[in-house]
Amino acid sequence: MLNETGAAPTRREVLRAIGMIGGSAVLYQTMEAWGHAKETQFAGPPNLSGARAGASVVVLGAGLSGMLAAHELRKAGYKVEILEYNNRPGGRNWSLYGGDTYTELGGAVQKVGFAPGNYLNPGPWRIPYHHRTLLHYCREFGVALEPFIQLNHQALVHNSQAFGGKPMPYRDLAADFEGNVAELLGKAIDNRGLDSVMTAEDRDMLKEALRGWGLLDKDMRYVKGNASSRRRGFDRPPGGGVDGAPIYSEPLPFKDVMDSRVWGIVAQHMTIDHQTTMFQPVGGMGMIGKAFGKQVEGLVRYGAKVTKVDQSGGAVSVDYIDLASGQTRTTKADYCVCTIPLGILSQIDIDVSGAKKAAIAAVPYSNSVKIGLEMKRRFWEEDEAIYGGISFTDQEIAMISYPSGGMHSRTPGVILGAYTFGEASYKFAGMTPEQRIEQALKMGSVFHPGKYREQFSNGASVAWSRVPFTLGCCAMWNEETRKEHYQELVAVDDRIVLAGEHASYIGCWMEGALLSSLDAVTRLHKRALEA
Amino acid sequence: MLNETGAAPTRREVLRAIGMIGGSAVLYQTMEAWGHAKETQFAGPPNLSGARAGASVVVLGAGLSGMLAAHELRKAGYKVEILEYNNRPGGRNWSLYGGDTYTELGGAVQKVGFAPGNYLNPGPWRIPYHHRTLLHYCREFGVALEPFIQLNHQALVHNSQAFGGKPMPYRDLAADFEGNVAELLGKAIDNRGLDSVMTAEDRDMLKEALRGWGLLDKDMRYVKGNASSRRRGFDRPPGGGVDGAPIYSEPLPFKDVMDSRVWGIVAQHMTIDHQTTMFQPVGGMGMIGKAFGKQVEGLVRYGAKVTKVDQSGGAVSVDYIDLASGQTRTTKADYCVCTIPLGILSQIDIDVSGAKKAAIAAVPYSNSVKIGLEMKRRFWEEDEAIYGGISFTDQEIAMISYPSGGMHSRTPGVILGAYTFGEASYKFAGMTPEQRIEQALKMGSVFHPGKYREQFSNGASVAWSRVPFTLGCCAMWNEETRKEHYQELVAVDDRIVLAGEHASYIGCWMEGALLSSLDAVTRLHKRALEA
């Protein structure tokens, strides 16, 4: 699967030709032999053989893309140095633990008070099964993974416009939405709504499918009974002994189910970035940054703020402020991999073409605020049978997420109390850390009244527009900027190449940073061989 | 939630009354206060206070129901003895590990060769979030749990009648089925198929929902494009650098999608017994039996085959064969909790009413065969990005399931190579263990040709009709036998009460055994207080 290299149009043409000759059985057998589709563009670590002895590369940034570039280039024989603004590896791959101190732009200082083992992942927090590059290097670098629970049927959905503002279980809403869709399509078929679309035989087969899929009764109705209760839950679930018999539950009024807009959540759970199986590192996402950091130990100069990148003299020369001493220093190398986020890079004097400078300036960054709320007791597990997953709301916090780590233990747990988007992010970023937590507690209480605030012990927040080393969350490309600037941004400019999630089509994901990095070092190496 | 005791009809009447007076907002607020629905009939460990000093109970069977009964009765002050046929606790809760020897009825002996840490769960293998009794005692007794992956979008679906017999990813099939359902309902609405069912406004809102839920394009079509590829996957997924742009995939022909009957699998994943979040014990399901066994250590007489249960003399007298010596012995107690599976119990001379004897004889047991195949390499993870979950087939093996434990490790893994139902179970039970494995390899190879047989190292199988201590899988009640025999089966008969999954409405699940046990000891205790 990983070795498939054929371009898609050619493959399609071949498939079409086979289909015409041999019928669908032969067609599908050929597809099988080729793999159904590629899950990734990752084809294993890059082959960077033949590096010139003594050739050097300076890597700007010890985030995942920078560290992977450094790792692979050093393996290939290059002399590598990394300059990093922070005093830790990982960049946006980062977890906040008890005892950590974090100072945001504006000066607010937070001293994190979480119990040992607990954490907030301010940035990335989940890994899809098809992020093969990241999974490959996690295994290579010894990062222990555990399942991340995304979809939890028992979690809640809150929409202020539905059910009088009361949250309902995702399970009930999803069951009732899809059950009604099945029943309605059945009715529409009976009302001849598909007569012009499919044959009578196909309509009958579709009705059979709808009955099975939507858990309809024998009369094609989604109604109170064993079938629907087996999905949406029972008023009294089956039990043991004398009172073992279940009592069926009544589906919710379809009008209210529609008002909850649950369909958007169902669709979100089914998208490829949220499908099972997802993972997280045991002990926090920051374990990945730490593991990468270990691989490049000794190569990184921490606390180095890059101010100027020059390549006019047949080499790359980088000026940086050593933040510990306040002194400006210069380092030189033959080549440069620059992974500095664009919002920061656009403020640095970098010696690249006007077109690349325009590309660097063209891409705005999203903002988001994440808030971790440590709860003394895992009431969501103990009292409400919610293990991991997400409860959604149309309030500004957008969601709360229950920890996938330490499930079923008696330890305190950190709930992700907000993951804001759009305007709400700037509103939350404008608050003090204390105000953010207060607001998160207020809004999150809708899910767990009488417990949420009562069990709260301490919290932490990160507003990405105030994060000193990124000034935002991640690059927001659109169709136009892609067309005008993307190839310019990623192209090797003499001795300099850019890498990072901003130089990929998997924006905001670690996988994008890594694939971008591998592509960048492959092209830079090729350029070095040609020199 | 756990404390709700109101019977459902009354509650419904009250809700209806509130709805009439205050409108739906008040209605839903009241529902919230009461909890949406009960997730379980478990209300915590039973209160068995006031036991008469010196009163004794003999428990027949050290499966989960028997051990829980013994644990709670001893806590309450009863003198307890357990008689168990096997030489281990757990009953059907059982894992086979490397080094274990298992002899089935008919005499076939299997010496299990799995690598350390690997196992086959012949019986139960997953725990739903709402099995609160089991989860409670797992925590109480220190059983470490980890997520069990049921639904895996990347796993495969094989139907010999579809796609020329080639397996397709569940992801693609589920996406294409639901996408087409959405598009078809949209078309049917346009064709006035729902004009008689809902208002124009509601139809428009439904179309909006269908577009979002089904990932349709702006013209309400489920076609090749970003929306559908975001769910069904890409021909070339998004990447980094120069070739980062994705290539969209073409949905499969709807006719073939229908032929795959994927809707039944989607529905199965959505039923309450298979919803997220599910668990399994770390190290095999048998860890639960072991943990329960530790709680009743010293109370169990292993290798004891019960032959007669008498209660004619103002006490219960149980004859059993001590299998080690071959001698028949007798033990006496004031009361008896009998958890022997009905297929075995019906062959034992037990002193209960004719009606109860009829009940014991009335319930047939299902059969199933499970086969574990140890693979040298986790090719499904490494090569195919399948982590846990189930691939389904219409062949007799019904499914193969990838281990949820040890994911992402470099250790060998045990695939569940068959979980048969119905007639296929008897066919497999009739084979030698070697023939079963050969058949499982042959059928399972459809999913992973060129790897499945090649990576196979060793295997083990359990055919439940040949399991000496149950002679079958679990009790198969139907509507008629429930009506005629269930209450008779569970009723206390003077000094004897029956417990086990067969005395519950959660047949075949450990939760049913436990809830039945709690109900049985509660009633037996009440009967003892009245004595």
Interface residues (C-beta under 8 A of the other chain):
Chain A: M1 L2 A8 R11 R12 S24 A25 V26 L27 Y28 Q29 M31 E32 H36 A37 K38 E39 T40 Q41 Y129 H130 R132 L135 C138 R139 L145 E146 P147 I149 L151 N152 H153 Q154 F163 G164 G165 K166 P167 M168 P169 R171 D172 A174 A175 F177 E178 V181 A182 L184 L185 K187 A188 I189 N191 R192 G193 L194 D195 S196 V197 D202 M205 L206 A209 L210 G212 W213 G214 L215 S229 R230 R231 R232 G233 F234 D235 R236 P237 P238 G239 G240 G241 V242 D243 G244 A245 P246 I247 S249 E250 P253 K255 D256 M258 R261 W263 G264 V266 A267 M270 T271 I272 D273 Q275 T276 T277 F279 D383 E384 A385 I386 Y387 G388 G389 S404 M407 H408 R410 P449 R482 Y486 Q487 V490 A491 A499 A503 S504 Y505 I506 G512 A513 L514 L515 S516 S517 L518 D519 A520 R523
Chain B: M1 L2 A8 R11 R12 S24 A25 V26 L27 Y28 Q29 M31 E32 H36 A37 K38 E39 T40 Q41 Y129 H130 R132 L135 C138 R139 L145 E146 P147 I149 L151 N152 H153 Q154 F163 G164 G165 K166 P167 M168 P169 R171 D172 A174 A175 F177 E178 V181 A182 L184 L185 K187 A188 I189 N191 R192 G193 L194 D195 S196 V197 D202 M205 L206 A209 L210 G212 W213 G214 L215 S229 R230 R231 R232 G233 F234 D235 R236 P237 P238 G239 G240 G241 V242 D243 G244 A245 P246 I247 S249 E250 P253 K255 D256 M258 R261 W263 G264 V266 A267 M270 T271 I272 D273 Q275 T276 T277 F279 D383 E384 A385 I386 Y387 G388 G389 S404 M407 H408 R410 P449 R482 Y486 Q487 V490 A491 A499 A503 S504 Y505 I506 G512 A513 L514 L515 S516 S517 L518 D519 A520 R523
